[in-house]
Structure formats: structure tokens, C-alpha cells
Amino acid sequence: MEMIIDPNGKASANSGVYGLPYNEENSKVVYIPVPWDVTTSYIAGTHQGPEAIFNASEQIDFFDLEYKDAYKQGLFMQKEKSWIKTLNKKMRTQAQKIIDANEEVEGNKTLEAALKKVNDASKKVNDFVEAECDRLLAEGKIPVVVGGDHSTPYGAIKSYAKKYKKDFGVLHFDAHSDTRIAYMGFEHSHASIMYNASKDIPSIKKFVQVGIRDFCEQEYEYTKKSKKFDVYFDLDLQKRKLKGEKFEKIAKEIVSKLPKNIYISFDIDGLDPRFCPHTGTPVPGGLDYNEVVFILNTVVQSGRKIVGFDLVEVCPSGDESDEWDANVGMRLLYKMTSACMASQKIIKKN
């Protein structure tokens, strides 16, 4: 029996994500909140992202000029796992010892012990995310990680790569390359996820990175030498636009590099910081919100399939009256949800 939802009315704050009345069983899309930002090396707080997105989501308007009624398919956000929140707080203290250290970890027993604890805890969280995504995919649902820092979707990418073994790639929106090798010794640093995925998940055919504008020389050389990476640096994108090149042409070129089955990993700092001023590592430049929407639509129009996605690094302001970051995040999350289902022919385009 289809639930009766008034899309023109005010969402209920007492209901689930986006004010919807669904539960996990009757939802096509299940958002997995992962309140984890242990290895964040600049501004902490992204562990509060999932809760902030949930709280802001009741402000959504479901009518969309591009996609038809994604909300009718059932959208549900799980409750945050208390053990992850507790472990995050505990391990953040351990990680801070290393972040603040003025000496090498190797040879310092205190720092070595702290690093091992953090790496073991990160693996525990990754294993949980992977197992949860495995379970939901087996049930025919679309699991979506909502971070947390950018280390959190690693298990999800592994899970999707197992299901879509052939012709599978990652579309990565970010200010950062995230191809550092165990940054600061953290094996699953937020700055290392794409390096880890490229090294540990051989079935990923292609990584297409968009908006990259903050990276080290090692990362630049790594992605340049790897045939798996196509990088659209923000500097190059801006030059092309400033010289008068149509963004439609740029978007089609980006999408042409992607295989048939696509997982989107979206770090909110891929956007211009005016859309996410409190994110953990903001960088000048970046994509406009509508440019991202245009690329998503271009993916759908191309006939490619968005099999899954994540949204990470949304960090709320310390001011409770300022929901801007979460507001942008929840709208982007809904837009990606719609594009994902449209690409899978679950819903129609308007």
C-alpha cells in the first residue's frame, strides 16, 4: 500500500529524514550515518554532519524540475551507532597526539601505540560499513554513506565494487586528491581514501576526479602516472570557462571518461566554500552547485548507471541558528538520490 504524503505540506519534524514516514524495510534508499572524523587534520566537526543533515532535511521541497518524485520510493536514515560515536571521541584523542607531535612516530612507543589504536579502530568502522552495505545491496536497496570525514565511505566503495565487478568506476568530487599514502601514518586517513581504493580494489576501472585544487607533488605524480585516473583540476576547469568554453562541452567530456557503472564519492568541499564554509578543509575556488547538478544530469542523460554514492565532510557551524552547510548538504543528497534512481530507471526525469 502506497503511503499518502502531501508534498505541498510542511514536513513533520517527528518523522524520518526529509520528514518522511518510511522505515528501513519499505525504503529503496537507506542512508547510513557514519559520525567519524578521527584523522581530520585541520578542523574537526564533520562527525556532526549526519545529524545536522537529518535535522535540516525537513526543509526540503520535493518538487523537482529535473526528476520525478524520488521521495515516493522510500528514503530512510538509520540511527547513528552509539559505538561509532564513542569510538570516534576516544580515538580522536589518540590521533591528536600524532597530529600535534613534533617528532617521528617511529621509535616513540607512545605515538606508535596511539597510531596502532587509530588504525585498528578505522578498520573496525570500515568493516562495519562494508558489511552493512553488503546486507542492504543483497536486499535490493541502495545504501548511501553520509559522513563524517572522507575515510568513511571506503567500505561502501568496496561493497559496490564486489557487486559491480565489471565496468565499474568512481566519480570523485573534491577539492583534494585524497591519494596520499597513509597520511601522518593513518592507514585510513581522510586524505588517503582514493589511494587506498585504487590500490586495494582492482575491479575499479577508472577514477574521474573533478574540482581538485589542493594536493601535494606525490599525489600529482601518482594520478598522472596511473592510467586509472583522469583528473579535472579546478584551475584547468576555470581557465576553460574563462576562455569561453561551454560548460556543457566540459561536462560531456568528464562523463565520457566514465565506465557504465558509476559510484559517486562527493566531498562537499568540492564545491565553492560559499556553499560549505565550515567544512573541515575549505579551499578557495571550486564548483558551483548548479555545475554539479548539470554534471549529474549529464551522467543520467548519457545512459550510464549511478549504482551508489556518498556525501561526506559536511560540517555544521558552531552557531545553532546557522544551518547553511547542512542545508546545502541535504539538498545535494536529495539531488544525488534522484539522479541515482533516474539513472536506474526507478523514477522518471521530468
SEVO-70024 format. One record per residue (C-alpha): residue in three letters; x, y negated, z. Coordinates in nm, 3 decimals, decimal comma. Each point is the difference from the previous one (the first is absolute). Layout:
REM SEVO-70024
+------+---------+---------+---------+
| rest |    east |   north |      up |
+------+---------+---------+---------+
|  ALA |       X |       Y |       Z |
...
+------+---------+---------+---------+
REM end
This chain:
REM SEVO-70024
+------+---------+---------+---------+
| rest |    east |   north |      up |
+------+---------+---------+---------+
|  MET |   0,000 |   0,000 |   0,000 |
|  GLU |   0,143 |  -0,335 |  -0,106 |
|  MET |   0,046 |  -0,253 |   0,278 |
|  ILE |  -0,196 |  -0,322 |  -0,031 |
|  ILE |   0,246 |  -0,291 |   0,017 |
|  ASP |  -0,095 |  -0,360 |  -0,068 |
|  PRO |   0,301 |  -0,144 |  -0,189 |
|  ASN |  -0,145 |  -0,349 |   0,033 |
|  GLY |  -0,033 |   0,010 |   0,376 |
|  LYS |   0,256 |  -0,058 |   0,272 |
|  ALA |   0,217 |   0,299 |   0,079 |
|  SER |  -0,041 |   0,143 |   0,347 |
|  ALA |   0,297 |  -0,047 |   0,230 |
|  ASN |  -0,113 |   0,313 |   0,183 |
|  SER |   0,042 |   0,220 |  -0,306 |
|  GLY |   0,313 |   0,131 |  -0,168 |
|  VAL |   0,247 |  -0,163 |  -0,237 |
|  TYR |  -0,164 |  -0,266 |  -0,221 |
|  GLY |  -0,302 |   0,025 |   0,233 |
|  LEU |  -0,101 |   0,329 |  -0,165 |
|  PRO |  -0,184 |   0,281 |   0,182 |
|  TYR |   0,196 |   0,293 |  -0,144 |
|  ASN |   0,194 |   0,269 |   0,184 |
|  GLU |   0,293 |   0,200 |  -0,129 |
|  GLU |  -0,213 |   0,289 |  -0,118 |
|  ASN |  -0,215 |  -0,205 |  -0,236 |
|  SER |   0,276 |  -0,229 |  -0,128 |
|  LYS |   0,197 |   0,032 |  -0,323 |
|  VAL |   0,280 |  -0,230 |   0,121 |
|  VAL |   0,155 |   0,045 |   0,345 |
|  TYR |   0,234 |  -0,271 |   0,125 |
|  ILE |   0,269 |   0,130 |   0,236 |
|  PRO |   0,127 |  -0,275 |   0,231 |
|  VAL |   0,364 |   0,042 |   0,096 |
|  PRO |   0,093 |  -0,260 |   0,269 |
|  TRP |   0,375 |   0,046 |  -0,038 |
|  ASP |   0,276 |  -0,260 |  -0,046 |
|  VAL |   0,291 |   0,141 |   0,198 |
|  THR |   0,277 |  -0,077 |  -0,251 |
|  THR |  -0,122 |  -0,348 |  -0,098 |
|  SER |   0,319 |  -0,204 |  -0,017 |
|  TYR |  -0,138 |  -0,355 |   0,005 |
|  ILE |  -0,350 |  -0,085 |   0,129 |
|  ALA |  -0,185 |   0,278 |   0,182 |
|  GLY |  -0,378 |   0,021 |   0,015 |
|  THR |  -0,109 |   0,196 |  -0,307 |
|  HIS |  -0,112 |   0,281 |   0,233 |
|  GLN |  -0,298 |  -0,229 |   0,066 |
|  GLY |  -0,085 |  -0,011 |  -0,371 |
|  PRO |  -0,256 |   0,283 |  -0,017 |
|  GLU |  -0,204 |  -0,135 |   0,291 |
|  ALA |   0,011 |  -0,353 |  -0,141 |
|  ILE |  -0,117 |   0,122 |  -0,342 |
|  PHE |  -0,282 |   0,197 |   0,159 |
|  ASN |  -0,115 |  -0,300 |   0,203 |
|  ALA |   0,010 |  -0,236 |  -0,301 |
|  SER |  -0,167 |   0,246 |  -0,236 |
|  GLU |  -0,357 |  -0,081 |   0,105 |
|  GLN |   0,039 |  -0,328 |  -0,193 |
|  ILE |   0,008 |   0,181 |  -0,335 |
|  ASP |  -0,251 |  -0,065 |  -0,278 |
|  PHE |  -0,048 |   0,321 |  -0,195 |
|  PHE |  -0,110 |  -0,154 |  -0,329 |
|  ASP |   0,294 |   0,017 |  -0,241 |
|  LEU |   0,015 |  -0,138 |  -0,353 |
|  GLU |   0,235 |   0,282 |  -0,105 |
|  TYR |  -0,107 |   0,317 |   0,182 |
|  LYS |  -0,336 |   0,153 |   0,088 |
|  ASP |  -0,086 |   0,064 |   0,366 |
|  ALA |   0,300 |   0,187 |   0,138 |
|  TYR |  -0,153 |  -0,023 |   0,347 |
|  LYS |  -0,279 |   0,243 |  -0,098 |
|  GLN |   0,252 |   0,285 |  -0,025 |
|  GLY |   0,075 |  -0,013 |   0,372 |
|  LEU |   0,294 |  -0,184 |   0,157 |
|  PHE |   0,121 |   0,095 |   0,346 |
|  MET |   0,294 |  -0,099 |   0,218 |
|  GLN |   0,118 |   0,246 |   0,260 |
|  LYS |   0,071 |  -0,115 |   0,353 |
|  GLU |   0,363 |  -0,076 |   0,072 |
|  LYS |   0,181 |   0,288 |   0,164 |
|  SER |   0,091 |  -0,099 |   0,355 |
|  TRP |   0,313 |   0,216 |  -0,008 |
|  ILE |   0,134 |  -0,198 |  -0,298 |
|  LYS |  -0,062 |  -0,331 |   0,177 |
|  THR |   0,170 |   0,125 |   0,315 |
|  LEU |   0,293 |   0,145 |  -0,192 |
|  ASN |   0,035 |  -0,320 |  -0,202 |
|  LYS |   0,035 |  -0,210 |   0,315 |
|  LYS |   0,248 |   0,241 |   0,155 |
|  MET |   0,214 |   0,041 |  -0,312 |
|  ARG |   0,000 |  -0,370 |  -0,079 |
|  THR |   0,201 |  -0,049 |   0,319 |
|  GLN |   0,248 |   0,264 |  -0,116 |
|  ALA |   0,026 |  -0,147 |  -0,350 |
|  GLN |   0,057 |  -0,349 |   0,138 |
|  LYS |   0,320 |   0,121 |   0,167 |
|  ILE |   0,138 |   0,084 |  -0,343 |
|  ILE |  -0,139 |  -0,309 |  -0,175 |
|  ASP |   0,160 |  -0,227 |   0,264 |
|  ALA |   0,329 |   0,190 |   0,026 |
|  ASN |   0,326 |  -0,172 |  -0,093 |
|  GLU |   0,180 |   0,330 |  -0,047 |
|  GLU |  -0,022 |   0,316 |  -0,205 |
|  VAL |  -0,244 |   0,265 |   0,113 |
|  GLU |   0,247 |   0,279 |  -0,066 |
|  GLY |   0,212 |   0,058 |   0,306 |
|  ASN |  -0,238 |  -0,175 |   0,236 |
|  LYS |  -0,190 |   0,274 |   0,185 |
|  THR |  -0,279 |  -0,232 |   0,112 |
|  LEU |  -0,067 |  -0,126 |  -0,352 |
|  GLU |   0,037 |   0,347 |  -0,152 |
|  ALA |  -0,260 |   0,133 |   0,243 |
|  ALA |  -0,234 |  -0,289 |  -0,078 |
|  LEU |   0,040 |   0,053 |  -0,376 |
|  LYS |  -0,077 |   0,372 |   0,029 |
|  LYS |  -0,317 |  -0,073 |   0,198 |
|  VAL |  -0,119 |  -0,250 |  -0,260 |
|  ASN |   0,077 |   0,231 |  -0,293 |
|  ASP |  -0,174 |   0,294 |   0,168 |
|  ALA |  -0,305 |  -0,213 |   0,080 |
|  SER |  -0,017 |  -0,133 |  -0,357 |
|  LYS |   0,002 |   0,356 |  -0,132 |
|  LYS |  -0,284 |   0,090 |   0,237 |
|  VAL |  -0,214 |  -0,285 |  -0,134 |
|  ASN |   0,087 |   0,086 |  -0,361 |
|  ASP |  -0,092 |   0,365 |   0,056 |
|  PHE |  -0,334 |  -0,102 |   0,150 |
|  VAL |  -0,082 |  -0,227 |  -0,295 |
|  GLU |   0,094 |   0,267 |  -0,252 |
|  ALA |  -0,209 |   0,268 |   0,174 |
|  GLU |  -0,298 |  -0,235 |   0,031 |
|  CYS |   0,018 |  -0,090 |  -0,369 |
|  ASP |   0,035 |   0,368 |  -0,092 |
|  ARG |  -0,318 |   0,075 |   0,195 |
|  LEU |  -0,202 |  -0,285 |  -0,149 |
|  LEU |   0,115 |   0,069 |  -0,357 |
|  ALA |  -0,101 |   0,365 |   0,044 |
|  GLU |  -0,348 |  -0,126 |   0,098 |
|  GLY |  -0,025 |  -0,201 |  -0,321 |
|  LYS |   0,046 |  -0,336 |   0,169 |
|  ILE |   0,236 |  -0,289 |  -0,073 |
|  PRO |   0,223 |  -0,062 |   0,304 |
|  VAL |   0,143 |  -0,352 |   0,027 |
|  VAL |   0,272 |  -0,103 |   0,244 |
|  VAL |  -0,045 |  -0,342 |   0,157 |
|  GLY |   0,321 |  -0,112 |   0,172 |
|  GLY |   0,197 |  -0,086 |   0,195 |
|  ASP |   0,335 |  -0,057 |  -0,160 |
|  HIS |   0,100 |   0,140 |  -0,337 |
|  SER |   0,142 |   0,321 |   0,143 |
|  THR |  -0,353 |   0,119 |   0,082 |
|  PRO |  -0,120 |   0,128 |  -0,343 |
|  TYR |   0,298 |   0,232 |  -0,056 |
|  GLY |  -0,203 |   0,307 |   0,104 |
|  ALA |  -0,289 |  -0,110 |  -0,221 |
|  ILE |   0,224 |  -0,028 |  -0,305 |
|  LYS |   0,134 |   0,350 |   0,072 |
|  SER |  -0,353 |   0,134 |   0,030 |
|  TYR |  -0,122 |  -0,155 |  -0,324 |
|  ALA |   0,314 |   0,115 |  -0,181 |
|  LYS |  -0,079 |   0,359 |   0,101 |
|  LYS |  -0,352 |  -0,026 |  -0,142 |
|  TYR |   0,097 |  -0,180 |  -0,322 |
|  LYS |   0,320 |   0,182 |  -0,089 |
|  LYS |   0,004 |  -0,102 |  -0,364 |
|  ASP |   0,005 |  -0,348 |  -0,150 |
|  PHE |   0,000 |  -0,176 |   0,337 |
|  GLY |   0,149 |  -0,340 |   0,080 |
|  VAL |   0,002 |  -0,283 |   0,254 |
|  LEU |  -0,103 |  -0,358 |  -0,073 |
|  HIS |   0,174 |  -0,201 |   0,272 |
|  PHE |  -0,096 |  -0,359 |   0,078 |
|  ASP |   0,247 |  -0,165 |   0,236 |
|  ALA |   0,238 |  -0,287 |   0,062 |
|  HIS |   0,262 |   0,259 |   0,091 |
|  SER |   0,149 |   0,293 |  -0,188 |
|  ASP |  -0,015 |   0,229 |   0,306 |
|  THR |   0,282 |   0,211 |  -0,141 |
|  ARG |   0,252 |  -0,049 |   0,281 |
|  ILE |   0,163 |   0,318 |   0,124 |
|  ALA |  -0,100 |   0,058 |   0,365 |
|  TYR |   0,002 |  -0,372 |   0,076 |
|  MET |   0,170 |  -0,062 |   0,338 |
|  GLY |   0,017 |   0,377 |   0,036 |
|  PHE |  -0,378 |   0,042 |   0,004 |
|  GLU |  -0,070 |   0,292 |  -0,231 |
|  HIS |  -0,355 |  -0,117 |  -0,057 |
|  SER |   0,046 |  -0,374 |   0,010 |
|  HIS |  -0,264 |  -0,223 |  -0,156 |
|  ALA |   0,283 |  -0,105 |  -0,233 |
|  SER |   0,076 |   0,355 |  -0,114 |
|  ILE |  -0,331 |   0,155 |  -0,105 |
|  MET |   0,050 |  -0,018 |  -0,377 |
|  TYR |   0,354 |   0,132 |   0,026 |
|  ASN |  -0,127 |   0,288 |   0,212 |
|  ALA |  -0,288 |   0,071 |  -0,236 |
|  SER |   0,227 |  -0,002 |  -0,306 |
|  LYS |   0,249 |   0,229 |   0,172 |
|  ASP |  -0,235 |   0,240 |   0,178 |
|  ILE |  -0,298 |   0,026 |  -0,238 |
|  PRO |   0,127 |   0,115 |  -0,340 |
|  SER |  -0,349 |   0,025 |  -0,154 |
|  ILE |  -0,026 |  -0,381 |  -0,006 |
|  LYS |   0,065 |  -0,074 |  -0,365 |
|  LYS |   0,018 |  -0,380 |   0,018 |
|  PHE |   0,018 |  -0,292 |   0,243 |
|  VAL |  -0,123 |  -0,330 |  -0,142 |
|  GLN |   0,082 |  -0,282 |   0,241 |
|  VAL |  -0,170 |  -0,339 |  -0,034 |
|  GLY |   0,077 |  -0,331 |   0,172 |
|  ILE |   0,341 |   0,100 |   0,136 |
|  ARG |   0,200 |  -0,303 |   0,111 |
|  ASP |   0,196 |   0,090 |   0,315 |
|  PHE |   0,255 |   0,282 |  -0,026 |
|  CYS |   0,366 |   0,082 |   0,051 |
|  GLU |   0,258 |   0,088 |  -0,264 |
|  GLN |  -0,011 |   0,369 |   0,086 |
|  GLU |  -0,375 |   0,005 |  -0,063 |
|  TYR |   0,040 |  -0,187 |  -0,327 |
|  GLU |   0,262 |   0,246 |  -0,124 |
|  TYR |  -0,200 |   0,301 |   0,118 |
|  THR |  -0,317 |  -0,096 |  -0,186 |
|  LYS |   0,195 |  -0,117 |  -0,304 |
|  LYS |   0,181 |   0,332 |  -0,038 |
|  SER |  -0,303 |   0,220 |   0,068 |
|  LYS |  -0,213 |   0,094 |  -0,299 |
|  LYS |  -0,293 |   0,039 |   0,237 |
|  PHE |  -0,020 |  -0,371 |   0,081 |
|  ASP |  -0,143 |  -0,286 |  -0,203 |
|  VAL |   0,028 |  -0,321 |   0,200 |
|  TYR |  -0,190 |  -0,320 |  -0,077 |
|  PHE |   0,191 |  -0,255 |   0,203 |
|  ASP |  -0,200 |  -0,301 |   0,106 |
|  LEU |   0,262 |  -0,235 |  -0,148 |
|  ASP |  -0,041 |   0,158 |  -0,343 |
|  LEU |  -0,379 |  -0,002 |   0,023 |
|  GLN |  -0,006 |  -0,369 |   0,091 |
|  LYS |   0,242 |  -0,091 |  -0,281 |
|  ARG |  -0,216 |   0,180 |  -0,253 |
|  LYS |  -0,313 |  -0,177 |   0,121 |
|  LEU |   0,172 |  -0,340 |   0,010 |
|  LYS |   0,112 |   0,048 |  -0,359 |
|  GLY |  -0,364 |   0,047 |  -0,101 |
|  GLU |  -0,028 |   0,377 |  -0,028 |
|  LYS |  -0,354 |   0,122 |   0,062 |
|  PHE |  -0,044 |   0,192 |   0,322 |
|  GLU |  -0,221 |   0,247 |  -0,185 |
|  LYS |   0,302 |   0,108 |  -0,204 |
|  ILE |   0,212 |   0,032 |   0,314 |
|  ALA |  -0,265 |   0,206 |   0,179 |
|  LYS |  -0,041 |   0,237 |  -0,294 |
|  GLU |   0,377 |   0,047 |  -0,015 |
|  ILE |   0,014 |   0,084 |   0,372 |
|  VAL |  -0,282 |   0,251 |  -0,033 |
|  SER |   0,155 |   0,158 |  -0,311 |
|  LYS |   0,291 |   0,119 |   0,213 |
|  LEU |  -0,228 |   0,203 |   0,227 |
|  PRO |  -0,088 |   0,368 |  -0,038 |
|  LYS |  -0,356 |   0,135 |  -0,006 |
|  ASN |  -0,046 |   0,044 |   0,375 |
|  ILE |   0,091 |  -0,297 |   0,218 |
|  TYR |   0,043 |  -0,056 |   0,371 |
|  ILE |   0,006 |  -0,369 |   0,096 |
|  SER |   0,212 |  -0,102 |   0,297 |
|  PHE |  -0,084 |  -0,359 |   0,085 |
|  ASP |   0,207 |  -0,207 |   0,241 |
|  ILE |  -0,198 |  -0,318 |   0,062 |
|  ASP |   0,320 |  -0,207 |  -0,023 |
|  GLY |   0,002 |   0,070 |  -0,372 |
|  LEU |  -0,249 |  -0,287 |  -0,007 |
|  ASP |   0,099 |  -0,364 |   0,026 |
|  PRO |   0,041 |  -0,070 |   0,376 |
|  ARG |  -0,290 |  -0,243 |  -0,007 |
|  PHE |  -0,217 |   0,315 |  -0,002 |
|  CYS |   0,189 |   0,173 |   0,281 |
|  PRO |   0,193 |  -0,260 |   0,206 |
|  HIS |   0,040 |   0,223 |   0,305 |
|  THR |   0,126 |   0,316 |  -0,169 |
|  GLY |   0,316 |   0,156 |   0,143 |
|  THR |   0,245 |  -0,122 |  -0,265 |
|  PRO |  -0,151 |  -0,282 |  -0,210 |
|  VAL |   0,192 |  -0,110 |  -0,309 |
|  PRO |  -0,063 |  -0,308 |  -0,222 |
|  GLY |  -0,142 |   0,071 |  -0,343 |
|  GLY |  -0,213 |   0,303 |  -0,073 |
|  LEU |  -0,321 |   0,093 |  -0,175 |
|  ASP |  -0,325 |  -0,188 |   0,003 |
|  TYR |  -0,296 |   0,201 |   0,135 |
|  ASN |  -0,178 |  -0,019 |  -0,335 |
|  GLU |   0,310 |   0,121 |  -0,184 |
|  VAL |  -0,012 |   0,315 |   0,211 |
|  VAL |  -0,371 |   0,040 |  -0,072 |
|  PHE |   0,076 |  -0,040 |  -0,371 |
|  ILE |   0,268 |   0,272 |   0,011 |
|  LEU |  -0,237 |   0,235 |   0,184 |
|  ASN |  -0,265 |  -0,059 |  -0,264 |
|  THR |   0,256 |   0,059 |  -0,275 |
|  VAL |   0,087 |   0,336 |   0,157 |
|  VAL |  -0,367 |   0,099 |   0,001 |
|  GLN |  -0,053 |  -0,116 |  -0,359 |
|  SER |   0,304 |   0,200 |  -0,112 |
|  GLY |  -0,171 |   0,326 |   0,093 |
|  ARG |   0,258 |   0,084 |   0,263 |
|  LYS |  -0,116 |   0,148 |   0,329 |
|  ILE |   0,068 |  -0,167 |   0,334 |
|  VAL |   0,005 |   0,313 |   0,213 |
|  GLY |   0,076 |  -0,178 |   0,328 |
|  PHE |   0,144 |  -0,311 |   0,159 |
|  ASP |   0,105 |  -0,167 |   0,323 |
|  LEU |   0,012 |  -0,350 |   0,147 |
|  VAL |   0,274 |  -0,092 |   0,247 |
|  GLU |   0,173 |  -0,287 |   0,180 |
|  VAL |  -0,313 |  -0,204 |   0,072 |
|  CYS |   0,084 |  -0,185 |   0,321 |
|  PRO |  -0,260 |  -0,207 |   0,186 |
|  SER |   0,072 |  -0,343 |   0,139 |
|  GLY |   0,051 |  -0,044 |   0,372 |
|  ASP |  -0,296 |  -0,238 |  -0,018 |
|  GLU |  -0,321 |   0,202 |   0,028 |
|  SER |  -0,188 |  -0,264 |  -0,198 |
|  ASP |   0,231 |   0,048 |  -0,300 |
|  GLU |  -0,108 |   0,311 |  -0,195 |
|  TRP |   0,150 |  -0,110 |  -0,331 |
|  ASP |   0,252 |   0,284 |  -0,043 |
|  ALA |  -0,258 |   0,260 |   0,100 |
|  ASN |  -0,265 |  -0,164 |  -0,220 |
|  VAL |   0,224 |   0,021 |  -0,305 |
|  GLY |   0,102 |   0,353 |   0,095 |
|  MET |  -0,352 |   0,135 |   0,039 |
|  ARG |  -0,106 |  -0,151 |  -0,333 |
|  LEU |   0,302 |   0,144 |  -0,179 |
|  LEU |  -0,071 |   0,337 |   0,163 |
|  TYR |  -0,357 |  -0,005 |  -0,132 |
|  LYS |   0,114 |  -0,109 |  -0,346 |
|  MET |   0,252 |   0,287 |  -0,018 |
|  THR |  -0,269 |   0,238 |   0,125 |
|  SER |  -0,229 |  -0,112 |  -0,283 |
|  ALA |   0,274 |   0,023 |  -0,265 |
|  CYS |   0,098 |   0,345 |   0,126 |
|  MET |  -0,355 |   0,134 |  -0,024 |
|  ALA |  -0,062 |  -0,168 |  -0,336 |
|  SER |   0,314 |   0,162 |  -0,142 |
|  GLN |  -0,130 |   0,337 |   0,119 |
|  LYS |  -0,345 |  -0,067 |  -0,154 |
|  ILE |  -0,161 |   0,020 |   0,346 |
|  ILE |  -0,144 |  -0,348 |  -0,049 |
|  LYS |  -0,050 |  -0,212 |  -0,311 |
|  LYS |   0,155 |  -0,327 |  -0,103 |
|  ASN |  -0,238 |  -0,295 |  -0,022 |
+------+---------+---------+---------+
REM end
